[in-house]
């Protein structure tokens, strides 16, 4: 088993779905740029934030692996799970 497969096996999807609270998302995006850019805050970016947070929780900091895991998990998320992130992005 390679490190990507190990990472996927160790990710707790319950920490990714449902998405984080809107306050947490706004704090994250506001910390990256003083004036929030609504184009930067879309569903996939919020999802990536959640995946990265979970990866860091389990001790994975490799940006490439986190990106691959994000792509894999997004593609395998249900329509309902994706719509929760889309709704959050619209509110932020």
C-alpha positions as CSV (number, residue, x, y, z in Angstrom):
1,X,0.0,0.0,0.0
2,X,1.4,3.4,-1.0
3,X,1.3,6.6,1.0
4,X,-1.7,7.9,-0.9
5,X,-3.8,4.7,-0.2
6,X,-2.7,4.9,3.5
7,X,-3.7,8.5,3.7
8,X,-7.2,7.8,2.2
9,X,-7.6,4.9,4.7
10,X,-6.8,7.1,7.6
11,X,-9.0,10.1,6.7
12,X,-12.1,10.2,8.8
13,X,-14.9,11.3,6.4
14,X,-17.0,12.3,9.4
15,X,-14.5,15.2,9.9
16,X,-15.1,16.4,6.3
17,X,-18.9,15.9,5.9
18,X,-20.8,17.9,6.9
19,X,-18.8,21.0,6.1
20,X,-17.4,23.3,8.8
21,X,-19.4,26.1,10.3
22,X,-19.5,29.3,8.2
23,X,-17.6,31.3,10.9
24,X,-14.7,28.9,10.6
25,X,-14.6,29.3,6.8
26,X,-14.9,33.0,6.9
27,X,-12.1,33.2,9.5
28,X,-9.9,31.1,7.3
29,X,-10.5,33.0,4.1
30,X,-10.3,36.4,5.8
31,X,-6.9,35.4,7.3
32,X,-5.5,34.8,3.9
33,X,-6.4,38.2,2.4
34,X,-7.5,41.3,4.2
35,X,-10.4,41.9,1.8
36,X,-12.3,38.8,1.1
37,X,-12.6,37.9,-2.6
38,X,-15.9,36.0,-3.2
39,X,-14.4,34.3,-6.3
40,X,-11.8,32.6,-4.0
41,X,-14.5,31.1,-1.7
42,X,-16.1,28.4,-3.7
43,X,-17.3,24.9,-2.8
44,X,-14.2,23.0,-3.9
45,X,-11.8,25.4,-2.0
46,X,-13.8,25.0,1.2
47,X,-13.8,21.2,0.7
48,X,-10.0,21.4,0.2
49,X,-9.7,23.3,3.4
50,X,-11.7,20.6,5.3
51,X,-9.5,17.8,3.8
52,X,-6.3,19.7,4.6
53,X,-7.5,20.2,8.1
54,X,-8.2,16.5,8.5
55,X,-4.9,15.5,6.9
56,X,-3.0,17.8,9.3
57,X,-5.0,16.2,12.2
58,X,-3.6,12.8,11.3
59,X,-0.1,14.2,10.7
60,X,0.1,14.5,6.9
61,X,1.5,17.7,5.6
62,X,2.5,16.7,2.0
63,X,0.7,19.3,-0.2
64,X,0.7,16.9,-3.2
65,X,-0.9,14.1,-1.3
66,X,-3.4,16.4,0.2
67,X,-4.3,17.7,-3.2
68,X,-4.7,14.1,-4.6
69,X,-6.8,13.1,-1.6
70,X,-9.0,16.2,-2.1
71,X,-9.6,15.4,-5.8
72,X,-10.3,11.7,-5.0
73,X,-12.7,12.5,-2.1
74,X,-14.5,15.3,-4.1
75,X,-15.1,13.0,-7.1
76,X,-16.4,10.3,-4.7
77,X,-18.6,12.6,-2.7
78,X,-22.4,12.3,-3.1
79,X,-24.4,15.0,-4.8
80,X,-25.8,15.9,-1.4
81,X,-22.4,16.3,0.2
82,X,-21.2,18.5,-2.7
83,X,-24.4,20.6,-2.4
84,X,-23.7,21.2,1.3
85,X,-20.3,22.8,0.3
86,X,-21.9,24.7,-2.5
87,X,-24.5,26.1,-0.2
88,X,-21.8,27.1,2.3
89,X,-19.8,28.8,-0.4
90,X,-22.9,30.9,-1.5
91,X,-23.5,32.0,2.1
92,X,-19.8,33.1,2.6
